[in-house]
Amino acid sequence: MGKLAAQVMADRAARDDAKAKLDEHYHAFKADIDERGLAGRIADDALDQAKLMFDEAATMVEEHPAAIGGTLAALMLWFLRNPLIDLAQRLYAGVRNQVS
């Protein structure tokens, strides 16, 4: 057998191995879809992603507590800006009335 024929045979064997692995993965995936359904897989994936995001957020809070505290304080001030402005205006008006 020539060198080229041996290479063709080796390539075919590699192709057949790759196809067998692909078929195995495909059948395992199909069995999983049949068992849990597509919605179940999507829900499981979404839950896994949410867990990863929560873990990452918890790590971020542990590593940078001052930045998180400052951000939360800024958000609270933003949400309470109108009541705080009203309070400051009333205090200023009260002081101005007492002075005049």
Residue, then its C-alpha position, 0 to 999 in steps of 0.5 A: m500500500g502506498k503512502l497516499a493510500a495509508q494517509v487516506m485510510a488514517d484520515r478515514a479512521a480519524r473521521d469515523d472516530a470523530k463521527a462516532k463521538l459526535d453521534e454519541h454526544y448527539h444521542a446523549f443530548k437527544a435523550d436528555i431533551d426527551e427526558r427533561g424537555l427543552a424548557g427544562r434545559i433552559a430553566d436549568d441553564a438560567l438557574d445555573q447562570a443566576k447562581l454564577m452571577f450571585d456568586e460573582a456578586a457576593t465575591m465582588v461585595e467581599e472584595h470591595p465593600a467600600a465601593i458597594g457601600g458608596t454605590l448604595a449610598a448614592l442610589m439611596l440619595w438619588f431615590l430620596r432626592n425630592p424629599l431631601i430637597d423639600l426638607a432642605q427648603r423647609l429648613y432654609a425657609g424656617v431659618r430665613n423666617q427666624v432671621s427676618 
